[in-house]
Amino acid sequence: MTKDDCKKLVIEIISDIAPDEDLTNLKHDVRLRDQLQLDSMDFLDIVMELRKRHAIEVPESDYMQLASLDSSAEYLTPKFTAMGK
């Protein structure tokens, strides 16, 4: 899975948990919480969806790695690669 694929995957999850958010002009290097109306529960939902949909475990100590789309892609790409995806 490429970094762009990981970014799309995160955007897809966000669109499911926050369907009213406009995701068309997201800046990839800016924290998601600074661009969207996401609270801590929404963020936990993203982590839970990664686990449920893709069997990706994100320990609490790594949550900040998912702050932006770029950092999410940097964090998730090796995890998907290790899974053979």
N, C-alpha and C positions, 0 to 999 in steps of 0.2 A: 504494500500500500504506500502510495506516495504522500508527501506532505500536503499536497493539494487535496488528495482524497481524504486525509484526516481532517482538514479544515472543513470540507463539505460535510463530513460525518458530524462534526460538532455543530455546524449550522443546522443540520437536519434535526438533531436532538433539541436544540434551542427552539426551533420552529414548532416542535411538538409540545414542549413544556410551556412556551410563552408565545402562543399563536398570534397575539395581537402586536407583537414587536415587528418593526420594519427591519429586515435583515439585509436589504439590498445594498446598502452603502457602508457596510462594516469596514472599519480600518483594521487590518490584520495585526498591526503592532500596538494597538491601544487596548487597554484592559476592557474586557467585555462589560464589566459592571459599570464602567465609566460611559459606555455607549448605550447601554440598554437598561431597562428597569428590572434588573434581576436582583432578587434578594438572596440571602444565604440559603433559604430552602430551595430556590430555583437552582442554585449552584450545586447543592447536594443532589438534586434530581438529575443534573447532568452526569455527575459521578455515578449515580445508581443506574442510569440508562447505559452508560459505557459498560458497566458490569453485566447488566441484563442482556443487552443486545450483542455485545462483542466479547464477553468474558475478560474484560480488562479491569484489573484491580488497581485502584488509585488510593494509596494510603493517605491518611490525613496530612502527613508531613509533606506530601507532594501536591496538595491542592493548588498551591500558588503556581505550579507549572501549567495549570489550565487557565491562567488569568486572561490571556489573549489568544487569538487564533494562531498566531505565529508560535507562541510558546506551547500551545496545545499540540501543534503539529510536531514540534521538536521533541516533545515528551512522548507522544503516542506512536509516531512512526517506528521507532525501534521496538516498541512492544508488539505492534502488528507484525513486524518483520520476524521477530522471535517466534511468533505463532504460525509463521508460514503464510501470512496473508499479504 
